[in-house]
Amino acid sequence: MPKRYEGMAYWEIVSRQMGVVTRSEQERLRDAKITVIGCGGIGGATTEMLVRMGVGNLKIIDKDSFDVSNINRQLMSSFYSVGKSKVNTTYETLKSINPFTNIEAVEEEVGEDNVQKIIKDSDIVIDALDNLVTRIIVSRHANDLDIPFIHGAIHGTMGQVSVFTSKTPTYEEMFKLPSLGKDLTEEVIAEVKEMGAEVPPVIAPIPNIVGCLQAFEAFKLITSQGELIMAPDVLMFDLLNKDPFSIVKF
């Protein structure tokens, strides 16, 4: 596409939401830098919604490849993608949706040695993880760097979302984790891993709803519209219930 038309095409992509956002708010979305850690069930939905809303700069991180068991819920997966890199497949899909989003794909496992490098320039970090130890590491460093951390998790037919900042209780404080106030020694990591040892059951809509909710919390943070679901409040839902959504204060 000729350069002179690229700006026009960007605004055409987001034209249907311009009754909800002002031009200056949309420009903030275009200029925002969001890091999403995890390109699985939650991350696939989160990243897709962010590029469809016109977020201009996205960093995606995942070290795994797709397998057949991912197909029941992970939007970026298919039989075609089995055995392929999650982060590279997600990059290609997102670029096909909105080529105007600058996307950096990082095929690494996040840990103490690289977390600062990965998140340091972010406006927002989104937790699309299935690993409790990594979630603790990322939440700690986001808090230290004063970067909002949008948490999401799932189990079966249930999901939860909350936003953490340097002004809220931390992720570890709120959920009373055994790592609170401790260095992540081998003993502490073993205790945390024991808590998260179960591979949770999941049905397709749940992680995708969580991912969409996280993307909308990012929207609210960037545009300053609406009321954030700030810790110690957590939006929790169970789709088996007739009235599935509630705000719980921890």
C-alpha angles and dihedrals in degrees: 000000000000112000093240090063098046095083091049092050092051091055091046090055091055097035095108092058095050090094086064101040132041121234091255090052090050090050088055089053090049091051097043122114113212127178119204115192109204130032099205130096099322095031095051092057094040095051094044092052091047094054092043089054089053102252103172105208125038132172116195125191132192135135099196137090127227121262132187094263090063093065095081092070116359109098095203093054131090138146085272092059098046108127092014127117113273094214095047093045090049090049092053093047094048092048089053089054099045116005090182094071113095104227128189114194117203117190098196141110110249115235143142091286097059109017095096092051091049100049106024098100096042127118089201135010118208121204110222092154133134094194120088096199093052090046090055092049094049094044091051094051094043088054092049091050093045092240118146111248117207110203126202133171140167142203124178107309093347134090140174138198133187138160122230126195135167087269097056132066110282123254091254093047095050096048093037094233120186090238093065111130093357136109112250096254122166090263094051092045090051090052092049092047090053089057091052099037096112117091099224121230114240140184121210105258096050103073090038092055090048091050092050091049091050091050089052092050086054088050090053093048093051099042097033088229121143131352120306123228092240125184131287081042116077127189105223130181141179112192091204089071123086089227098035105172129073140154112236123192113215 
